[in-house]
Amino acid sequence: MNSLTQLYNSIKEFADSHNMVNEFILVGSESDIQNLEFNYRSLVMIPLEANISRELSSPIYTLDFGIIVIDKFLADEDFAQILTAEENINVIGQLQDYLLQSNKDVNFDTVELTTGMAEDYNISIAMTDFSVNIARGPYIRHINN
């Protein structure tokens, strides 16, 4: 992979074509999520941080992102809560597989599960962070000034 744009396009393509995902949303920070209306099941991508390295003559950018999968289920239905959490984890696992099969250098972390309450339904959330390595040019390039 050689650009952040390609990573974005790959994740958006995955979400847009996945039968279990109804929408893909890119937000600038976690606080932006509070102001959104969702078309459940939603896949949300959040840029977190970047590291620029030239260690060991291997120049790369390492970028960290958050992925959140959000779905709703009927309140007070234990089986629905478990099923929704399982499906959310499945979507994240398939995203990881999709990126690895597309030769993206990604590393996924632990998936955190949580639920929230709304008026007439509950919300199931699966969250994970992942890192991606993007190659840089092998030499110091001309500075654009």
N, C-alpha and C positions, 0 to 999 in steps of 0.2 A: 504494500500500500504506500502511496506516495503523497497523499494529501488529506487534509481534514475534510475537504469537500467530498471526497470519495467515501470517507467513513460515514458522513451524514447521509449521503445518498443511499448507501448500503442499508443503513438502519431504517431509513424512511421507506425504502423499497420493501424491506422485510415486513414492517408494520402494515404498509398499505396492501400487501398481498396475502397477509396471514389471515386465515378464516376466523381466528379467535380475537383479533384486534380490530376495533372499530375506528380508532383514530391514533395518530402520532402527533405528539406535541413536543416542541423544543422550547424550553424556558431558560431564562438567564440565571435563576437561582431558585432555591426551594421555596422562598417566600412568595414567588410569583404563582405557585400552585394554588394558594389559598383563594385567589381571585378568579379561578377558572371554573367554567361549567364543563362537565365531562359527558362524552357520549360513550358510556361504559361498554366495554373494556378498553382502557386507554393505556398507551405506552408513552411514557414521558422520559425525555432525555435532558440531562442537566450537565453542562460543562462545569467542571470543578477546578482543575488546575493543570498547569503544564510545567514540564521540566525540559530544559535545553541542555544537551550533553554532547561532548566530543571525546569522551573517555575511550581509551583503547583504540583510537583511530576509527571509531565507529560512531559517526555523528548521527544522533537521533533526537527527535522530539518524543517525549513520553507525556501523553495527555491522559488525564483522569476524568471520567464521566460517571454520573449517577444514572441509573435506569430504574424507573418506578412503573410497575404495572398495577393499575387500579381497576377494580370491578365492584359491582354491588350485588347484594343478595338479600333475600327477605329476612327481616329481623326474627330472632328467636327460632331459627332453623339451623340446628347444629350441623346436620349433614350438608346443607347448602354452604355453610361457612367453610367446612373442610374441603368440599369439592371446588369451591372458588379459589381457595388458597393453593390447592394442588394445580389447578389450571394456570394460575398466575406464575407459579414456579416453572411449569412446563413451558410457558411462553419465554421466560428468561433463559431456560436451558436451550431452547430451540434457537434463540437469538445468538447465544454463544456458539452453538454448532454452525449456524449459518455464517457467522463472521470467520470462524476457523476454516470452514470449507471454502471460503472466498479468499483464503490466504492472507487474512488480516492477522497481525501479530497482537492478539488480545489476551488479557489475563483477567478473569472474573473473580470476585471475592464472594464472601458469604452472602446468602440471601436472607434478609431480615423480613419477618412476617409480622403484620399488625392489622388490627381492625379498628374501625371508627364507626360512630353512630350518626345517622342522619334522621330525618323526620319519620319516614315510613319504611326505611331499609337501612342496612348496615353496609359498610364499605370494607372490602378486603384489599390490603396493600402488600405487595412484595417489592422489596427494594434491594438493590445491589450496586456496588461500584465496580467499574472495570477500568483497566489501563490499556492503552494502545500505543504501540511504538510506530513512529513514522520516520522514515529515513530522511536525512538531510544531505545536502551536497557534500562530497568528500573533501572539499578544500574550502578555505576562507574566500568567500566571494567578494566582489566589488561592493562597497558600501554605497547605497543610493542616498547621496546628500547634496 
